[in-house]
Amino acid sequence: MRSLSPEARAVLAELLRELSFDARERAERSWRQNKAPMAVYWKAVAVYAGHLYRIARLTGARCERASATRASEAEVGDGAPGHDTPRSDPR
């Protein structure tokens, strides 16, 4: 998605947003009609489209900042407090 022009990314983001809204409506309709498998399917479509919408709407600068933040968090991960302590709940 980074290679897309800002205009193309904006169009893609809007399409994904509309898909997410439509899929949520279909999930609700399927649930009301007691069609649980279809409701779950459309709910998943809505969630995936929503996540991709959020990625697509990032601009180039924000995308670079987000990548830099993730890279710096990965470097800190092992030495961060609480990362080497055992879990208190027995899962």
C-alpha positions as CSV (number, residue, x, y, z in Angstrom):
1,M,0.0,0.0,0.0
2,R,3.0,2.3,0.6
3,S,3.7,2.3,-3.2
4,L,0.2,3.7,-4.0
5,S,-0.2,7.4,-4.7
6,P,-2.0,9.4,-1.9
7,E,-5.0,9.8,-4.2
8,A,-5.3,6.0,-4.9
9,R,-4.8,5.3,-1.2
10,A,-7.6,7.7,-0.4
11,V,-10.0,6.0,-2.9
12,L,-9.0,2.5,-1.6
13,A,-9.5,3.7,2.0
14,E,-13.0,5.0,1.2
15,L,-14.0,1.7,-0.5
16,L,-12.7,-0.3,2.4
17,R,-14.7,1.9,4.8
18,E,-17.9,1.4,2.8
19,L,-17.3,-2.3,2.6
20,S,-16.9,-2.4,6.4
21,F,-20.1,-0.6,7.0
22,D,-22.0,-2.8,4.5
23,A,-20.6,-6.0,6.0
24,R,-21.6,-4.9,9.5
25,E,-25.2,-4.3,8.3
26,R,-25.2,-7.7,6.6
27,A,-23.9,-9.4,9.7
28,E,-26.7,-7.8,11.8
29,R,-29.3,-8.8,9.2
30,S,-28.0,-12.4,9.2
31,W,-28.0,-12.5,13.0
32,R,-31.7,-11.3,13.1
33,Q,-32.6,-14.0,10.6
34,N,-31.0,-16.7,12.7
35,K,-28.2,-17.3,10.2
36,A,-25.3,-17.4,12.6
37,P,-22.6,-18.8,10.2
38,M,-23.3,-16.0,7.7
39,A,-23.4,-13.4,10.5
40,V,-19.9,-14.6,11.6
41,Y,-18.7,-14.4,8.1
42,W,-19.9,-10.9,7.5
43,K,-18.6,-9.7,10.9
44,A,-15.1,-11.0,10.0
45,V,-15.3,-9.2,6.6
46,A,-16.2,-6.0,8.5
47,V,-13.3,-6.4,10.9
48,Y,-10.7,-7.1,8.2
49,A,-12.0,-4.3,6.0
50,G,-11.9,-1.9,8.9
51,H,-8.3,-2.9,9.7
52,L,-7.3,-2.4,6.1
53,Y,-9.1,0.9,6.0
54,R,-7.0,2.1,8.9
55,I,-3.8,1.0,7.1
56,A,-4.8,2.6,3.8
57,R,-5.6,6.0,5.2
58,L,-2.1,6.4,6.7
59,T,-0.2,9.0,4.7
60,G,3.4,8.4,3.7
61,A,4.8,10.4,6.7
62,R,2.5,8.7,9.2
63,C,3.4,5.3,7.7
64,E,7.1,6.0,8.1
65,R,6.6,7.2,11.7
66,A,4.6,4.1,12.5
67,S,7.3,1.8,11.1
68,A,10.0,3.7,13.0
69,T,7.9,3.3,16.2
70,R,7.5,-0.4,15.8
71,A,11.2,-0.9,15.1
72,S,12.2,1.0,18.2
73,E,9.6,-1.0,20.3
74,A,11.1,-4.2,19.0
75,E,14.6,-3.1,20.1
76,V,13.3,-2.4,23.6
77,G,11.1,-5.5,23.9
78,D,13.6,-7.8,25.6
79,G,14.9,-5.3,28.2
80,A,11.6,-3.7,29.1
81,P,10.3,-4.1,32.6
82,G,7.9,-7.0,33.1
83,H,8.9,-8.9,29.9
84,D,11.0,-11.5,31.7
85,T,8.7,-12.0,34.7
86,P,6.5,-15.1,34.7
87,R,2.7,-14.8,34.3
88,S,0.7,-14.8,37.5
89,D,-2.3,-16.6,36.1
90,P,-1.9,-20.3,35.2
91,R,-2.9,-20.2,31.5
